Amino acid sequence: MTLSGKVALVTGGSKGIGLGIAEALADAGAAVVITARGREALDLAAAALAKRGADVRAIPADVTDREQVKALRQEATQAFGRVDILVNNAGTSYVAPLLMADDEKWWAVVETNLRSTYLCTKTFLRDMVRAKSGRVINISSISGQLGAAFNGCYAASKAAVDGFTRSTALEVAASGVTVNAVCPGYVRTDLAQQTMGARARMFGMTADAYLDKLESEVPRHQLTSAEEVASAVVYLASPAAAAITGQTLNVCGGTALG
């Protein structure tokens, strides 16, 4: 599943699952562009990737902003000539009961998780269709399939990402471009720690204790790791997955089964 000679762009690539994906893509031979809003974290991530031998560029951008996404494409293509693999990973969350939810915070989650996927896909897909080759991989969540109490904005946005994935895949299936989604279960990232911490407080628990409880409820009794999510991304980005498109690949240790 070598990606030698390919160029990948990972949004939200400065930490957590995004950084894990960037590392795995680089280890498979791809040149990597990582983007995120924060310059400092982005530079630290790029330095870590470079130490692994990666050919990497760090480009700050707010991927919910159309003009910044256009500028991101221009800078990435100037650096590497093209983008073969787009990983829409940027995301956020907000925990609150629906009846107590702040409207602006609720919709801000949808804005980040769905709008960024829409804007980046629309912006980079055109070049892929022209080249008759490319991979779009959206990082979704099993929450989009199962729902998530007190986190409805996140679940709704990820369900929308799944629908967007299938619809876009149908539109470009004949072009040689595939569009798929990877749907992780709970992963111990900073975002999960914050989200689960907010949810845990509702039940008088710490974030770690709540995550331990969730882990015990996973059929394999183990949370998903960032490396496991990244491995699925590398597979979908590879030539081995050329016939796979419009799919949601659950990487959740069986959580979505019941």
Rosetta blueprint (number, residue, H / E / L):
1 M L
2 T L
3 L L
4 S L
5 G L
6 K L
7 V E
8 A E
9 L E
10 V E
11 T E
12 G L
13 G L
14 S L
15 K L
16 G H
17 I H
18 G H
19 L H
20 G H
21 I H
22 A H
23 E H
24 A H
25 L H
26 A H
27 D H
28 A L
29 G L
30 A L
31 A E
32 V E
33 V E
34 I E
35 T E
36 A L
37 R L
38 G L
39 R H
40 E H
41 A H
42 L H
43 D H
44 L H
45 A H
46 A H
47 A H
48 A H
49 L H
50 A H
51 K H
52 R L
53 G L
54 A L
55 D L
56 V E
57 R E
58 A E
59 I L
60 P L
61 A L
62 D L
63 V L
64 T L
65 D L
66 R H
67 E H
68 Q H
69 V H
70 K H
71 A H
72 L H
73 R H
74 Q H
75 E H
76 A H
77 T H
78 Q H
79 A H
80 F H
81 G L
82 R L
83 V L
84 D L
85 I E
86 L E
87 V E
88 N E
89 N L
90 A L
91 G L
92 T L
93 S L
94 Y L
95 V L
96 A L
97 P L
98 L H
99 L H
100 M H
101 A L
102 D L
103 D H
104 E H
105 K H
106 W H
107 W H
108 A H
109 V H
110 V H
111 E H
112 T H
113 N H
114 L H
115 R H
116 S H
117 T H
118 Y H
119 L H
120 C H
121 T H
122 K H
123 T H
124 F H
125 L H
126 R H
127 D H
128 M H
129 V H
130 R H
131 A H
132 K L
133 S L
134 G E
135 R E
136 V E
137 I E
138 N E
139 I E
140 S L
141 S L
142 I L
143 S H
144 G H
145 Q H
146 L H
147 G L
148 A L
149 A L
150 F L
151 N L
152 G H
153 C H
154 Y H
155 A H
156 A H
157 S H
158 K H
159 A H
160 A H
161 V H
162 D H
163 G H
164 F H
165 T H
166 R H
167 S H
168 T H
169 A H
170 L H
171 E H
172 V H
173 A H
174 A H
175 S H
176 G L
177 V E
178 T E
179 V E
180 N E
181 A E
182 V E
183 C E
184 P E
185 G L
186 Y L
187 V E
188 R L
189 T L
190 D H
191 L H
192 A H
193 Q H
194 Q H
195 T H
196 M H
197 G H
198 A H
199 R H
200 A H
201 R H
202 M L
203 F L
204 G L
205 M L
206 T L
207 A H
208 D H
209 A H
210 Y H
211 L H
212 D H
213 K H
214 L H
215 E H
216 S H
217 E H
218 V L
219 P L
220 R L
221 H L
222 Q L
223 L L
224 T E
225 S L
226 A H
227 E H
228 E H
229 V H
230 A H
231 S H
232 A H
233 V H
234 V H
235 Y H
236 L H
237 A H
238 S L
239 P H
240 A H
241 A H
242 A L
243 A L
244 I L
245 T L
246 G L
247 Q L
248 T E
249 L E
250 N E
251 V E
252 C L
253 G L
254 G L
255 T H
256 A H
257 L H
258 G L
